[in-house]
């Protein structure tokens, strides 16, 4: 038996040696030379403080300044990446501005109409996220952060590069856009031949980028555009040195008084009916003992700051016991909840549930959006998806994304 086992082991060893000798060296070398697959690089935005400086808008005839900026797909683009274009159109635009949003479809249409004619459209967001206030976001679901640009490009199916210059604004400072949107059109030698607006009508569907198209058509025909400069209406560029004003607004909000008032069952019913206001009313039912409630609560204050100047108001309703009013107030003060804050004046939580919404099962948090007259347009039990909620608010007929 021992001799048999030794014979089997010897045979197996010989077979392995034969296989090793017969292996393909070329295949082995190819495998060794093939690098391991590496994950694609991910751009991480880091907006920097910028010293205040005078900004000069690029004059007609000037050469296009170079840049090296990340697209929403993480790839960096420079001027040389568009060297083959007969005409280069650079549109300075952004997420939050209502005028910029009004022109998004028109920019897409220009891109589509001219892409086979040697025209390249590139969008650049010049704004520093540090220079944008919550109070300036009343017409949008998204701010001007890089991650938000990625979402907007996907939502709107942009067919052009959408580049981010919010970290240092180095490229934007060279071009000098005064507002969003602001269009720059360069010829094949990359000399500026047109600067200004897309057209003279902001309202979607009322114009078709006539000024921009006229400039492009002229350059494609070998002519100088008849009109080379126009004014441009839109939101002012948010330079990185505008942080002092932001700090002022933050300080003012933090100093606003915060109060908490008892509310009865009938008072809650009236609150939900929303017959005493002409605003879209967002009501959040929360409690100090509810973990998800206190984690997400600051985002509701952000919503008030974003949309509070529109036909919108946020109202908080604490489900804490009346004896816990002081504790609830301290929490609200810590979150600068300078809005209308209520606490139910009874211990009977089932009365609270029925007063808010008979279809609600009572689990916290609970949030509902109510039109004047009591029509509930959105209701949600549990933690809120705030991007979804912002879209629900801004796309409501009482709010809207455009002037």
Secondary structure as the mmCIF struct_conf table of DSSP 4:
data_model
#
loop_
_struct_conf.conf_type_id
_struct_conf.id
_struct_conf.beg_label_comp_id
_struct_conf.beg_label_asym_id
_struct_conf.beg_label_seq_id
_struct_conf.end_label_comp_id
_struct_conf.end_label_asym_id
_struct_conf.end_label_seq_id
HELX_RH_AL_P HELX_RH_AL_P1 UNK A 2 UNK A 22
BEND BEND1 UNK A 23 UNK A 23
HELX_RH_AL_P HELX_RH_AL_P2 UNK A 25 UNK A 33
BEND BEND2 UNK A 34 UNK A 34
HELX_LH_PP_P HELX_LH_PP_P1 UNK A 35 UNK A 37
HELX_LH_PP_P HELX_LH_PP_P2 UNK A 39 UNK A 41
HELX_LH_PP_P HELX_LH_PP_P3 UNK A 57 UNK A 59
TURN_TY1_P TURN_TY1_P1 UNK A 60 UNK A 61
HELX_LH_PP_P HELX_LH_PP_P4 UNK A 62 UNK A 62
STRN STRN1 UNK A 63 UNK A 63
HELX_LH_PP_P HELX_LH_PP_P5 UNK A 64 UNK A 66
STRN STRN2 UNK A 68 UNK A 71
TURN_TY1_P TURN_TY1_P2 UNK A 72 UNK A 73
BEND BEND3 UNK A 74 UNK A 74
STRN STRN3 UNK A 76 UNK A 78
HELX_RH_3T_P HELX_RH_3T_P1 UNK A 79 UNK A 82
TURN_TY1_P TURN_TY1_P3 UNK A 83 UNK A 84
BEND BEND4 UNK A 86 UNK A 86
STRN STRN4 UNK A 87 UNK A 92
BEND BEND5 UNK A 95 UNK A 96
HELX_RH_AL_P HELX_RH_AL_P3 UNK A 98 UNK A 102
TURN_TY1_P TURN_TY1_P4 UNK A 103 UNK A 103
HELX_RH_AL_P HELX_RH_AL_P4 UNK A 104 UNK A 114
HELX_RH_3T_P HELX_RH_3T_P2 UNK A 115 UNK A 117
TURN_TY1_P TURN_TY1_P5 UNK A 118 UNK A 118
STRN STRN5 UNK A 119 UNK A 125
HELX_RH_3T_P HELX_RH_3T_P3 UNK A 129 UNK A 131
HELX_RH_3T_P HELX_RH_3T_P4 UNK A 134 UNK A 136
TURN_TY1_P TURN_TY1_P6 UNK A 138 UNK A 139
BEND BEND6 UNK A 141 UNK A 141
BEND BEND7 UNK A 144 UNK A 145
HELX_RH_AL_P HELX_RH_AL_P5 UNK A 146 UNK A 156
TURN_TY1_P TURN_TY1_P7 UNK A 157 UNK A 157
BEND BEND8 UNK A 159 UNK A 160
STRN STRN6 UNK A 161 UNK A 164
TURN_TY1_P TURN_TY1_P8 UNK A 166 UNK A 168
HELX_RH_AL_P HELX_RH_AL_P6 UNK A 170 UNK A 175
TURN_TY1_P TURN_TY1_P9 UNK A 176 UNK A 176
STRN STRN7 UNK A 179 UNK A 180
BEND BEND9 UNK A 181 UNK A 181
STRN STRN8 UNK A 182 UNK A 186
TURN_TY1_P TURN_TY1_P10 UNK A 188 UNK A 189
STRN STRN9 UNK A 191 UNK A 191
STRN STRN10 UNK A 192 UNK A 196
BEND BEND10 UNK A 198 UNK A 198
BEND BEND11 UNK A 200 UNK A 200
BEND BEND12 UNK A 203 UNK A 203
TURN_TY1_P TURN_TY1_P11 UNK A 204 UNK A 205
BEND BEND13 UNK A 206 UNK A 206
HELX_RH_AL_P HELX_RH_AL_P7 UNK A 210 UNK A 220
TURN_TY1_P TURN_TY1_P12 UNK A 221 UNK A 222
BEND BEND14 UNK A 226 UNK A 226
STRN STRN11 UNK A 229 UNK A 229
BEND BEND15 UNK A 234 UNK A 234
STRN STRN12 UNK A 235 UNK A 236
HELX_LH_PP_P HELX_LH_PP_P6 UNK A 237 UNK A 237
TURN_TY1_P TURN_TY1_P13 UNK A 240 UNK A 242
HELX_RH_AL_P HELX_RH_AL_P8 UNK A 243 UNK A 254
TURN_TY1_P TURN_TY1_P14 UNK A 255 UNK A 255
BEND BEND16 UNK A 256 UNK A 256
STRN STRN13 UNK A 261 UNK A 263
HELX_RH_AL_P HELX_RH_AL_P9 UNK A 265 UNK A 273
TURN_TY1_P TURN_TY1_P15 UNK A 274 UNK A 274
BEND BEND17 UNK A 276 UNK A 276
BEND BEND18 UNK A 278 UNK A 279
STRN STRN14 UNK A 280 UNK A 286
TURN_TY1_P TURN_TY1_P16 UNK A 288 UNK A 289
HELX_RH_AL_P HELX_RH_AL_P10 UNK A 291 UNK A 307
TURN_TY1_P TURN_TY1_P17 UNK A 308 UNK A 309
BEND BEND19 UNK A 310 UNK A 311
STRN STRN15 UNK A 312 UNK A 318
BEND BEND20 UNK A 320 UNK A 320
HELX_RH_3T_P HELX_RH_3T_P5 UNK A 322 UNK A 324
HELX_RH_AL_P HELX_RH_AL_P11 UNK A 325 UNK A 334
TURN_TY1_P TURN_TY1_P18 UNK A 335 UNK A 336
BEND BEND21 UNK A 339 UNK A 339
STRN STRN16 UNK A 340 UNK A 344
BEND BEND22 UNK A 345 UNK A 347
HELX_RH_AL_P HELX_RH_AL_P12 UNK A 349 UNK A 356
TURN_TY1_P TURN_TY1_P19 UNK A 358 UNK A 359
BEND BEND23 UNK A 362 UNK A 362
HELX_LH_PP_P HELX_LH_PP_P7 UNK A 363 UNK A 363
BEND BEND24 UNK A 364 UNK A 364
HELX_LH_PP_P HELX_LH_PP_P8 UNK A 365 UNK A 365
STRN STRN17 UNK A 366 UNK A 370
TURN_TY1_P TURN_TY1_P20 UNK A 372 UNK A 373
BEND BEND25 UNK A 374 UNK A 374
STRN STRN18 UNK A 376 UNK A 381
BEND BEND26 UNK A 382 UNK A 383
HELX_RH_AL_P HELX_RH_AL_P13 UNK A 386 UNK A 394
TURN_TY1_P TURN_TY1_P21 UNK A 395 UNK A 395
BEND BEND27 UNK A 396 UNK A 396
TURN_TY1_P TURN_TY1_P22 UNK A 397 UNK A 398
BEND BEND28 UNK A 399 UNK A 399
BEND BEND29 UNK A 401 UNK A 401
#
